[in-house]
Amino acid sequence: MGIMDKAKNAAEDAMGKAKEAVGDKTGNEDLKAEGQGDQASANAKKAGENVKDAAGDVKDAFKS
């Protein structure tokens, strides 16, 4: 996983948490749900990158 991808995913997750918190404090269910969606999206991207990393590790192991 590239450093830029990690940073983008972390930023998306942080923004999602902030939106969720503001939505929760203000009673804005739409904003809260949007924040949760942003977090879910960031987590899915992280999982995808982890799969790519693992596949690369397996590929490298067979090269040896």
C-alpha positions as CSV (number, residue, x, y, z in Angstrom):
1,M,0.0,0.0,0.0
2,G,1.4,3.3,-1.0
3,I,1.9,6.1,1.5
4,M,-0.5,8.3,-0.4
5,D,-3.2,5.7,-0.3
6,K,-2.7,5.2,3.4
7,A,-3.0,9.0,4.0
8,K,-6.1,9.3,1.8
9,N,-7.8,6.4,3.6
10,A,-6.9,7.8,7.0
11,A,-8.2,11.3,6.0
12,E,-11.4,9.8,4.7
13,D,-11.8,7.8,8.0
14,A,-11.1,10.9,10.1
15,M,-13.6,13.0,8.2
16,G,-16.2,10.3,8.5
17,K,-15.7,10.2,12.3
18,A,-16.0,13.9,12.5
19,K,-19.2,14.0,10.4
20,E,-20.7,11.2,12.5
21,A,-19.8,13.0,15.7
22,V,-21.3,16.3,14.5
23,G,-24.4,14.6,13.2
24,D,-24.8,12.8,16.5
25,K,-24.4,16.0,18.6
26,T,-26.7,18.0,16.4
27,G,-29.3,15.3,15.9
28,N,-28.7,15.4,12.1
29,E,-29.2,11.7,11.2
30,D,-28.3,12.3,7.5
31,L,-24.9,13.7,8.5
32,K,-24.3,10.9,11.0
33,A,-25.1,8.3,8.3
34,E,-22.9,10.0,5.8
35,G,-20.0,9.9,8.3
36,Q,-20.6,6.2,8.9
37,G,-20.6,5.7,5.2
38,D,-17.3,7.5,4.7
39,Q,-15.8,5.3,7.4
40,A,-17.1,2.2,5.8
41,S,-15.7,3.3,2.5
42,A,-12.3,4.0,4.0
43,N,-12.3,0.6,5.7
44,A,-13.2,-1.2,2.5
45,K,-10.3,0.6,0.7
46,K,-7.9,-0.4,3.5
47,A,-9.0,-4.0,3.3
48,G,-8.5,-4.0,-0.5
49,E,-5.0,-2.6,-0.1
50,N,-4.3,-5.2,2.5
51,V,-5.3,-7.9,0.1
52,K,-3.0,-6.4,-2.6
53,D,-0.2,-6.3,-0.1
54,A,-0.7,-9.9,1.0
55,A,-0.9,-11.1,-2.7
56,G,2.4,-9.3,-3.3
57,D,4.0,-11.0,-0.3
58,V,2.9,-14.4,-1.6
59,K,4.2,-13.6,-5.0
60,D,7.5,-12.5,-3.6
61,A,7.7,-15.7,-1.5
62,F,7.5,-17.9,-4.6
63,K,10.2,-15.9,-6.3
64,S,12.8,-17.0,-3.7
